[in-house]
Amino acid sequence: MPHTAVLLAAVSAEQGPGNTLRIVLLASIVGAVLLAWFLLRGYRDNDDND
């Protein structure tokens, strides 16, 4: 039975997908900001593109 207690303690110590979800969320936000910047910079109104 001590092996079962050690196994249950190890399983309960895991935090779940929290860190992975934070990384994915942060990467998607940064990606969305970069995509918006890249798309919107083409719509700048300057006089060089006559």
WOKA-V947420 format. One line per field, one symbol per residue. phi: phi as a letter, one per 40 degrees, with the letter a starting at -180 (. if undefined). A space follows every 10 residues. Layout:
# WOKA-V947420
phi = ???
This chain:
# WOKA-V947420
phi = .ccccccccc cccccgcccc cccccccccc cccccccccc ccccbbccbc
